């Protein structure tokens, strides 16, 4: 999911999305340790998406627009 799509979500939706991503990362790491993961790159992608979601959530908490401008 793109950051722009996340910015259109509400705080409750973002919180739920981060909860789902954390659960997915846990499950992927558990399956990786058992040697049953199909796509190990998905762990990295899920972590990046979680970071994106947490960033947007923090922007909303601080009341920032989320769009950074140049100089």
MOWOLIN-V13966 format. One record per residue. N is the residue number from 1. RES is the residue in three letters. SS is DSSP state (h for helix, s for strand, l for the rest). Layout:
BEGIN
n={N:N}
res={RES:RES}
ss={SS:SS}
END
This chain:
BEGIN
n={1:2:3:4:5:6:7:8:9:10:11:12:13:14:15:16:17:18:19:20:21:22:23:24:25:26:27:28:29:30:31:32:33:34:35:36:37:38:39:40:41:42:43:44:45:46:47:48:49:50:51:52:53:54:55:56:57:58:59:60:61:62:63:64:65:66:67:68:69:70:71}
res={UNK:UNK:UNK:UNK:UNK:UNK:UNK:UNK:UNK:UNK:UNK:UNK:UNK:UNK:UNK:UNK:UNK:UNK:UNK:UNK:UNK:UNK:UNK:UNK:UNK:UNK:UNK:UNK:UNK:UNK:UNK:UNK:UNK:UNK:UNK:UNK:UNK:UNK:UNK:UNK:UNK:UNK:UNK:UNK:UNK:UNK:UNK:UNK:UNK:UNK:UNK:UNK:UNK:UNK:UNK:UNK:UNK:UNK:UNK:UNK:UNK:UNK:UNK:UNK:UNK:UNK:UNK:UNK:UNK:UNK:UNK}
ss={l:l:h:h:h:h:h:l:l:l:h:h:h:h:h:h:h:h:h:h:h:h:h:h:h:h:h:h:h:h:h:h:h:l:l:l:l:l:l:l:h:h:h:h:h:h:h:h:h:h:h:h:h:h:h:h:h:h:h:h:h:h:l:l:l:l:l:l:l:l:l}
END
